[in-house]
C-alpha cells in the first residue's frame, strides 16, 4: 500500500513511466500478509443445542504498520460470531503493532480467521451435546427477520437453504461430531477423487492397496456469512452509457478488472437491458480522470455496486432512446420493446427497426445523441461507537460447504477428495463465473488449511520461496459439486449480490472438521500440517 506513492513520486521526478518489479524473495519479505489472529471463545448452549451466549476475544497481529488492521478487526467483530442468532454476544477485537511482516487486506478481509474459529467451536459443541453438526447449525442459524448482534434486522435470509442443499448434494449421514469417519457410509463415493499416491503408476497393485490401507476418511461441514460492499460506510458507484452508431453501446465507468470477470458481468448486464448481443458492448477507458467514480475492486462490491450503476445508466439511456423513437413513430413509448438488436412495437411490423437504423434516425432526424448516466448507492451505516449498534451492510450472503478428506496415518498428509458447496449469490448474472469463484476460493482455502505456512523468526521471514512455502497444485484439487441459491437482493434493481470473498470462508473449517472426523485430531491453529497431525495422533 506504500508502493503506489513511491512509484508516483518517481514518475513525477523522472517524467518517465516507472515500474517496480519484485523478485520472489522481495515479494515474500516485503508484501503484506493475512493477519495472524489469536482467538478465544467462551460459549454456552442449552441441552437442545440453542446457543445462549458467546464471548469472543480476537487479537490481530498488524505487523509493523497495521496497514488495514483497523478495518480488519472491525469486520472481525461484526461477523466473527458467525451466521447465528445469539441473544447475548460480547466480542472484543483488537489489533497490535508488532515487529513482524506488515499485515494487510487479503481475500475475506478479517473474516476467514474467526469463521474457522466459530465453525470449529460449533463442531466441538456438536460432539459434547451429541447433536449432528448440521442440525446444530440449523437450530441456531439466522432466518428471515433475525436480529444480528449489531441490532440489524435481516430481511430475506438463505442460510438454512444453503446448508440443507449442501447436505442433500453430499448425501450427508447424520450424527454428532465424534470421530465417526471409520463407520460412515457416506464416504468414498462416486463424487470424490482418489487420494493421490505418488508413483502409483509404477507400483504393483498389492503395493498400491497397502498405500490405500493407510488412509482414514472423514467428513466435515463449515458455513459462513459476509456483508457485500464497503463496511459501515456509504458505498457508491457511477457509470455513463452511450448508444453508438451501428446500434452498439459504449460503457464508461472507473471499474478495475483484476481477473475477477467484472467486465464480462457488466457486458452481460448492458446487453440484456439494451436488447443487444454481448459483442455489441464495449467497456471504455476506465481512467478515473475521464470516467465516473466506481471506487476500488474489493469488498465483493463490483457486481453489486458497479453492476447496479451500469444497469441504471442503461435504463436511463434506453428510456431516452425509446422516447425519441416513440415521438418519431407517434406511438406510446410504453409499447416499444428493444430485443435482439431491434426496436419495435409488438405485433406491428410497421414499427420495427434495427438498432442501427434507429440510432441513425435518433441522431439525424430527431437531433438527439442517446447518452445516459446512472449511479447506485448502498446506504450502509457506521456503528454507534459505544454500543456497536448499526446496519453495516444492506446485503448479506451465506454459504455452506461439506468436505471429505483422507488422512495418511503414516505421513500425516491430508488429501481433500471432495467439496460440496452451496452459496447464496443473489441473482446469478454469470453462473459459470460464479462457480469458478467458488471453486477457486475453495482451492485457495485448501492451501491455507493444510499447506501454506509463512514462518517468521524474530520478525524475519524464514521461507522466502515456493520451495518451502507450499501451494496447492492440480493434483490437490478435489471434485466439486456446486449449487447456487438465487435469493435476490431486494434493495437493488439488479438483484445480484457478490461471491468473490465469501467463497473461501466455509472451506477451511469444513476440512479441519473432516480431519477430526477421520483421525480425532482437533486442529486449532493453521495450517494443519502433517507434523501437527502426527504429533497429535501419537499423544
C-alpha positions in Angstrom: 0.0 0.0 0.0 3.0 2.3 0.2 4.5 1.4 -3.2 1.9 3.4 -5.2 3.1 6.6 -3.6 6.7 5.8 -4.1 6.1 5.0 -7.8 4.1 8.2 -8.3 6.9 10.3 -6.9 9.4 8.5 -9.0 7.3 9.1 -12.1 6.9 12.8 -11.3 10.6 13.3 -10.7 11.8 11.4 -13.7 8.9 12.3 -16.0 9.1 8.8 -17.2 6.9 5.7 -16.7 8.1 3.8 -13.6 7.7 0.1 -12.9 8.5 -1.8 -9.8 9.4 -5.5 -10.2 9.9 -7.7 -7.2 11.9 -10.9 -7.1 10.2 -13.8 -5.4 12.4 -13.2 -2.3 11.5 -9.5 -2.2 7.8 -10.3 -2.6 7.9 -12.8 0.3 9.7 -10.3 2.5 8.0 -7.0 1.6 4.4 -7.8 0.7 1.6 -7.7 3.2 0.2 -11.0 4.6 -3.1 -12.0 6.1 -3.4 -11.0 9.7 -2.4 -13.7 12.2 -5.1 -13.8 14.8 -5.3 -15.4 18.3 -8.9 -16.2 19.1 -10.5 -17.3 22.4 -14.1 -18.5 22.7 -16.4 -18.9 25.6 -19.8 -20.3 24.6 -22.9 -21.5 26.4 -25.7 -23.7 25.0 -28.8 -25.4 26.3 -29.1 -29.2 26.1 -31.3 -28.8 23.0 -28.4 -27.0 21.2 -29.7 -23.4 21.3 -26.8 -21.0 21.9 -27.4 -18.7 24.9 -24.3 -16.6 24.9 -20.9 -16.3 23.3 -17.9 -14.3 24.3 -15.1 -13.9 21.7 -11.7 -12.3 22.2 -9.6 -11.6 19.0 -6.0 -10.4 19.0 -4.8 -9.5 15.5 -1.1 -9.1 14.6 -1.0 -5.9 12.4 2.7 -6.2 11.8 5.0 -3.2 11.5 2.4 -0.6 10.2 -1.1 -2.1 10.7 -2.0 -1.1 7.1 -5.5 -2.4 7.1 -5.8 -3.5 10.7 -8.4 -1.0 11.9 -10.9 -2.2 9.2 -9.9 -5.8 9.6 -10.5 -6.0 13.3 -13.8 -4.1 13.0 -15.1 -6.6 10.4 -13.9 -9.5 12.5 -16.0 -8.1 15.4 -19.1 -7.6 13.3 -19.2 -11.1 11.6 -17.0 -13.1 13.9 -19.8 -14.8 15.9 -20.9 -16.5 12.7 -24.3 -16.6 10.9 -26.1 -17.5 14.2 -28.9 -15.7 16.1 -27.5 -15.4 19.6 -29.2 -13.2 22.2 -26.0 -12.4 24.2 -22.8 -11.6 22.3 -19.7 -10.0 23.5 -16.8 -9.5 21.1 -13.5 -7.8 21.8 -11.4 -7.4 18.7 -8.0 -5.6 18.9 -5.1 -5.1 16.5 -1.5 -4.8 17.7 1.6 -3.2 16.2 4.5 -5.8 16.2 7.9 -6.1 14.6 6.6 -8.8 12.2 5.9 -8.5 8.4 3.1 -6.0 7.9 -0.4 -7.4 7.7 -2.9 -6.1 5.2 -6.0 -6.7 3.2 -6.4 -10.2 1.8 -9.5 -12.0 0.5 -12.2 -12.2 3.2 -10.7 -9.2 5.0 -10.7 -10.3 8.6 -13.5 -12.9 8.4 -11.7 -16.1 7.4 -9.9 -16.4 10.8 -12.9 -16.0 13.0 -15.0 -18.2 10.7 -12.5 -21.0 11.2 -12.8 -20.5 14.9 -16.5 -20.3 15.4 -17.2 -23.2 13.0 -14.6 -25.4 14.9 -16.3 -24.4 18.1 -19.7 -25.4 16.7 -18.3 -28.9 15.9 -16.9 -29.2 19.4 -20.3 -28.3 20.8 -21.9 -30.9 18.4 -19.8 -33.6 19.9 -20.4 -32.7 23.5 -24.1 -32.3 23.1 -24.5 -35.4 20.8 -26.2 -33.4 18.1 -25.4 -33.6 14.4 -23.3 -30.6 13.3 -25.6 -29.6 10.5 -28.6 -29.9 12.8 -26.9 -27.8 15.5 -26.3 -25.1 12.8 -29.9 -25.2 11.7 -31.1 -24.8 15.3 -29.0 -21.6 15.6 -28.8 -20.2 12.1 -30.2 -16.8 11.2 -33.5 -16.8 9.4 -35.8 -14.1 7.9 -36.2 -11.3 10.3 -33.3 -12.3 12.5 -31.6 -9.7 14.6 -27.7 -9.5 14.5 -25.6 -8.6 17.5 -25.3 -5.1 16.0 -29.1 -4.8 16.2 -29.7 -5.0 12.4 -32.9 -6.8 11.4 -32.2 -9.0 8.4 -34.6 -9.4 5.6 -34.7 -12.5 3.5 -32.1 -15.0 4.7 -31.0 -18.1 2.8 -28.5 -19.6 5.3 -30.6 -22.7 6.2 -31.3 -23.2 2.5 -27.6 -23.4 1.6 -27.0 -25.8 4.5 -29.8 -28.1 3.6 -28.9 -28.0 -0.1 -25.3 -28.8 0.7 -26.4 -31.8 2.9 -28.6 -33.1 0.1 -25.9 -32.9 -2.5 -23.4 -34.7 -0.3 -25.9 -37.3 0.9 -24.8 -36.4 4.4 -25.1 -39.1 7.0 -26.5 -37.5 10.3 -24.7 -38.0 13.6 -22.7 -36.0 16.1 -19.0 -34.9 15.5 -17.4 -37.8 17.4 -14.8 -39.3 15.1 -17.1 -41.5 13.2 -15.2 -41.5 9.9 -14.4 -45.2 10.2 -18.1 -46.1 10.3 -19.5 -43.6 8.0 -21.4 -44.9 5.0 -21.3 -41.6 3.0 -17.5 -41.5 2.3 -15.6 -42.9 -0.6 -18.5 -42.3 -3.0 -18.6 -41.5 -6.7 -18.5 -37.7 -6.1 -14.9 -37.8 -4.8 -11.4 -38.3 -6.3 -9.0 -40.9 -5.0 -6.1 -39.9 -2.7 -3.0 -39.1 -4.7 -0.3 -41.7 -4.3 3.0 -40.5 -5.9 4.4 -43.1 -8.3 1.3 -45.3 -8.1 1.5 -46.0 -11.9 4.9 -47.7 -11.2 3.7 -49.7 -8.1 2.4 -53.2 -8.1 -1.4 -53.5 -7.4 -0.6 -55.0 -4.0 1.7 -52.1 -3.1 -1.0 -49.6 -4.1 -3.5 -51.4 -1.9 -1.1 -51.3 1.0 -0.8 -47.5 0.5 -4.6 -47.1 0.4 -4.9 -49.0 3.6 -3.0 -46.2 5.4 -5.8 -43.7 4.8 -8.6 -42.8 7.2 -11.6 -40.9 5.8 -13.8 -38.3 7.3 -16.3 -35.5 6.5 -16.8 -32.1 7.9 -19.1 -29.1 7.4 -18.4 -25.4 7.5 -20.6 -22.3 6.9 -20.1 -18.6 6.7 -21.7 -15.2 6.0 -20.4 -12.0 4.5 -21.6 -8.4 4.0 -21.4 -7.0 0.5 -19.7 -3.7 -0.2 -17.9 -1.3 2.0 -18.3 -1.9 5.7 -20.3 0.6 7.8 -19.9 3.4 5.4 -21.9 4.7 2.4 -20.8 2.9 -0.8 -21.4 4.3 -4.3 -20.6 4.0 -8.0 -21.5 5.7 -11.2 -21.5 4.9 -15.0 -22.1 6.5 -18.4 -23.7 4.6 -21.3 -23.9 5.8 -25.0 -25.8 4.0 -27.7 -23.5 4.4 -30.7 -23.8 4.4 -34.5 -24.2 0.8 -35.6 -26.6 0.0 -32.8 -23.8 -0.8 -30.3 -23.1 0.7 -26.8 -20.2 2.2 -25.0 -19.9 2.0 -21.2 -17.7 4.3 -19.2 -17.0 3.6 -15.5 -13.9 3.6 -13.4 -14.1 -0.2 -12.9 -11.0 -2.1 -12.2 -10.7 -5.6 -13.7 -8.2 -7.7 -11.8 -9.2 -11.1 -13.1 -12.5 -11.4 -11.3 -14.5 -11.2 -14.5 -16.4 -7.9 -13.9 -16.0 -6.7 -17.5 -17.9 -9.8 -18.6 -20.6 -9.2 -16.0 -21.1 -5.6 -17.0 -21.2 -6.6 -20.6 -24.0 -9.1 -19.9 -26.0 -6.6 -17.8 -25.8 -3.9 -20.6 -26.6 -6.4 -23.4 -29.6 -7.8 -21.6 -31.0 -4.4 -20.7 -30.4 -2.8 -24.2 -31.6 -5.7 -26.3 -28.1 -6.1 -27.8 -25.6 -9.0 -28.0 -22.5 -9.1 -25.8 -20.3 -8.4 -28.7 -22.1 -5.1 -29.2 -21.0 -3.8 -25.9 -17.6 -2.0 -25.4 -16.3 -1.1 -21.9 -14.4 2.1 -22.5 -11.4 3.7 -20.9 -11.6 3.4 -17.1 -9.2 6.3 -16.5 -10.8 8.0 -13.4 -9.9 11.4 -14.8 -12.4 10.8 -17.6 -15.0 8.3 -16.3 -17.4 8.2 -13.3 -16.2 7.0 -10.0 -16.6 3.3 -9.4 -14.2 3.0 -6.4 -12.0 0.1 -5.6 -12.0 -3.6 -6.6 -12.6 -5.2 -3.2 -15.3 -6.0 -0.6 -17.0 -8.2 -3.1 -18.7 -5.0 -4.4 -18.1 -4.9 -8.1 -21.2 -6.7 -9.4 -23.3 -5.2 -6.6 -22.2 -1.6 -6.8 -21.0 -1.1 -10.4 -23.4 -3.6 -11.9 -26.3 -1.6 -10.5 -24.8 1.7 -11.6 -24.4 0.3 -15.2 -28.0 -1.1 -15.1 -29.3 2.3 -14.0 -27.3 4.0 -16.7 -28.6 1.6 -19.4 -32.2 2.2 -18.2 -31.6 5.9 -18.4 -30.3 5.9 -22.0 -32.9 3.3 -23.0 -35.7 5.4 -21.8 -34.4 8.5 -23.7 -33.8 6.5 -26.8 -37.3 4.9 -26.8 -38.8 8.4 -26.1 -37.2 9.7 -29.3 -38.3 6.8 -31.4 -41.8 6.9 -30.0 -42.1 10.5 -31.0 -40.8 9.6 -34.5 -43.4 6.9 -34.8 -46.1 8.8 -32.9 -46.8 5.9 -30.6 -46.9 5.4 -26.8 -43.3 4.8 -25.6 -44.6 2.1 -23.2 -45.5 -0.1 -26.2 -41.9 -0.2 -27.5 -39.5 -3.1 -26.9 -35.8 -3.4 -27.5 -34.6 -7.0 -28.2 -32.3 -9.0 -30.4 -30.7 -5.8 -31.9 -34.1 -4.4 -32.9 -36.5 -1.8 -31.6 -40.2 -2.5 -32.3 -43.8 -2.3 -31.2 -45.0 -5.9 -30.5 -47.4 -7.1 -33.2 -47.0 -4.1 -35.5 -44.5 -4.8 -38.3 -44.8 -1.2 -39.5 -42.9 -0.2 -36.3 -39.8 -2.3 -36.5 -36.3 -1.1 -37.0 -32.8 -2.4 -36.4 -31.0 -0.6 -33.6 -28.5 0.7 -36.3 -31.4 2.3 -38.2 -33.0 3.6 -35.1 -29.8 5.3 -33.9 -29.4 6.9 -37.3 -33.0 8.3 -37.0 -32.4 9.4 -33.5 -29.4 11.4 -34.4 -30.1 12.7 -37.9 -33.9 13.2 -37.7 -34.5 13.8 -34.0 -31.2 15.5 -33.4 -30.5 13.6 -30.2 -27.4 11.7 -29.1 -28.6 8.8 -26.8 -26.5 9.2 -23.7 -27.4 8.1 -20.2 -25.9 8.1 -16.8 -26.6 6.1 -13.7 -25.5 5.8 -10.1 -26.1 3.4 -7.3 -25.7 4.0 -3.5 -25.7 1.4 -0.8 -26.7 3.1 2.5 -24.5 1.4 5.0 -24.4 2.9 8.4 -21.5 3.5 10.7 -21.7 1.6 14.0 -22.5 3.5 17.2 -19.1 3.8 18.9 -20.2 2.8 22.4 -22.9 0.2 21.8 -21.7 -1.1 18.5 -25.2 -0.9 17.1 -26.0 -0.1 13.4 -26.6 -1.6 9.9 -23.1 -2.1 8.5 -24.4 -3.6 5.2 -27.7 -3.8 3.4 -26.9 -7.1 1.6 -25.6 -10.3 3.2 -24.7 -13.6 1.6 -24.5 -17.0 3.1 -22.7 -20.2 2.2 -22.2 -23.8 3.3 -19.7 -26.4 2.3 -19.0 -30.1 3.2 -15.5 -31.5 2.7 -14.4 -35.1 2.5 -10.7 -35.9 3.4 -8.4 -38.8 3.5 -5.7 -38.6 6.2 -2.5 -40.7 5.6 -1.9 -42.2 9.0 1.8 -42.9 8.2 2.7 -39.4 7.0 0.0 -37.1 8.4 -0.7 -35.8 4.9 -4.3 -34.6 4.3 -5.9 -35.2 0.9 -9.1 -33.3 0.2 -11.2 -35.6 -2.0 -14.5 -33.7 -2.5 -16.2 -30.4 -1.7 -19.9 -29.8 -1.9 -20.7 -26.1 -1.9 -24.0 -24.2 -1.8 -23.8 -20.4 -1.8 -26.4 -17.6 -1.9 -25.2 -15.2 -4.6 -28.4 -13.2 -5.2 -29.3 -13.1 -8.9 -26.6 -15.1 -10.8 -25.5 -12.9 -13.7 -22.8 -15.3 -14.8 -23.3 -18.7 -13.3 -20.1 -20.2 -14.8 -18.0 -17.3 -13.5 -19.6 -17.7 -10.0 -18.9 -21.4 -9.9 -15.3 -20.5 -10.9 -15.1 -18.1 -7.9 -16.5 -20.7 -5.5 -14.2 -23.5 -6.7 -11.1 -21.2 -7.0 -11.8 -19.8 -3.5 -12.1 -23.3 -2.1 -8.7 -24.3 -3.6 -7.1 -21.2 -2.2 -8.5 -22.2 1.2 -7.2 -25.7 0.8 -3.7 -24.2 0.6 -4.3 -22.1 3.8 -5.9 -25.1 5.6 -3.2 -27.7 5.1 -0.2 -26.3 3.3 0.7 -22.6 3.4 2.7 -21.6 6.4 4.5 -18.3 6.4 7.2 -18.7 9.1 8.9 -15.8 10.9 11.9 -16.0 13.2 12.3 -12.8 15.3 10.2 -11.0 12.7 12.3 -12.2 9.8 10.7 -14.4 7.1 12.2 -17.9 7.0 10.6 -19.5 3.9 11.1 -16.9 1.1 10.4 -19.1 -1.9 7.9 -21.7 -3.2 10.3 -24.5 -2.4 9.5 -24.0 1.3 6.2 -22.2 1.0 3.9 -24.9 -0.3 1.0 -24.1 -2.5 -1.8 -26.4 -3.9 -1.2 -27.8 -7.4 -3.5 -29.6 -9.8 -3.2 -32.9 -8.0 -4.5 -31.3 -4.9 -7.8 -30.1 -6.5 -10.8 -32.2 -5.3 -14.0 -33.0 -7.1 -16.6 -30.2 -6.8 -20.3 -30.2 -6.6 -21.6 -26.6 -6.6 -25.1 -25.2 -6.2 -26.2 -21.6 -6.4 -29.0 -20.2 -4.3 -30.5 -17.1 -6.0 -32.0 -15.2 -3.2 -32.3 -11.8 -4.9 -31.3 -8.7 -3.2 -34.5 -6.6 -2.6 -32.6 -3.3 -2.2 -31.1 -3.1 -5.7 -32.6 -3.2 -9.2 -30.2 -5.9 -10.4 -30.8 -8.3 -7.5 -27.2 -9.6 -7.6 -25.0 -9.7 -4.6 -21.4 -11.0 -4.6 -19.3 -14.1 -4.2 -15.6 -13.2 -4.6 -14.7 -13.0 -0.9 -17.5 -15.2 0.7 -16.5 -18.2 -1.4 -13.4 -19.3 0.6 -15.0 -18.9 4.1 -16.6 -22.3 4.7 -13.8 -24.4 3.2 -11.2 -24.3 6.0 -13.5 -25.3 8.9 -15.1 -28.0 6.7 -11.6 -29.5 6.1 -10.5 -29.2 9.7 -13.7 -30.7 11.0 -13.3 -33.5 8.5 -9.8 -34.2 9.8 -11.2 -34.6 13.3 -13.9 -36.9 11.9 -11.2 -39.1 10.3 -8.5 -39.3 13.0 -9.7 -37.5 16.1 -7.2 -34.6 15.8 -8.7 -31.2 16.6 -6.6 -28.7 14.8 -6.8 -25.3 16.4 -4.0 -23.5 14.5 -3.5 -23.3 10.8 -2.2 -24.9 8.7 -3.0 -28.5 9.6 0.5 -29.7 8.6 1.5 -33.4 8.6 3.7 -32.8 11.6 0.9 -31.3 13.7 -1.4 -34.2 12.8 1.1 -36.9 13.5 2.2 -35.3 16.8 -1.5 -35.2 17.9 -2.1 -38.7 16.8 0.8 -40.0 18.8 -0.4 -38.5 22.1 
